[in-house]
Amino acid sequence: MRLGRLGKINEYVFTNIIYPNLGKIHDEVIVKLQHGVDTGAIDLGDGRVLVVKADPVFIVPQFGFRKASWFAVHILASDAMTSGIPLGMP
């Protein structure tokens, strides 16, 4: 089977090759793995939830590390904010 080009994987590869080999998905996982979704949530108990976020980031040499890291943090925060997960502190 040909997996395709470099870059993001397609839904077929995720659903048929990766997902079946991940092992047990624990009951505490609220937002489960899905193709194209890079945000998850885990129930820590006592009314607490841990939101996790992953995204590939890279350094653009012309920007330098300071600007590139600022950009990376803001991209990740923006994705988490637009995921629909409500914010709040007890």
Phi, psi and omega in degrees: 000137178269129183273346177103195185286169172290156178117207182294142180281153179274169185297323180300311181298316179298308186292321188260340183245309185282304187304315181295344183255012183279341183092195184290134172266117185291151181299334181289345181283115183274309177259105186278166182297136178214152176296132176082000180249124183244024177234140178224169178217139182234129178282116180269356183088169180054032178075012180255142179229135176259121177262128180244149185217138177223142177202139174288130176235156181217159181264126172268111186307326181294334179278330186084166185292321183298309181291321180295320179290323175301314180299314182299314180298318182290325176295314179296317179295320179297316178298317179296319181293324183272003180285346181092002178283123182291144178265155175168149176239137179293000000 
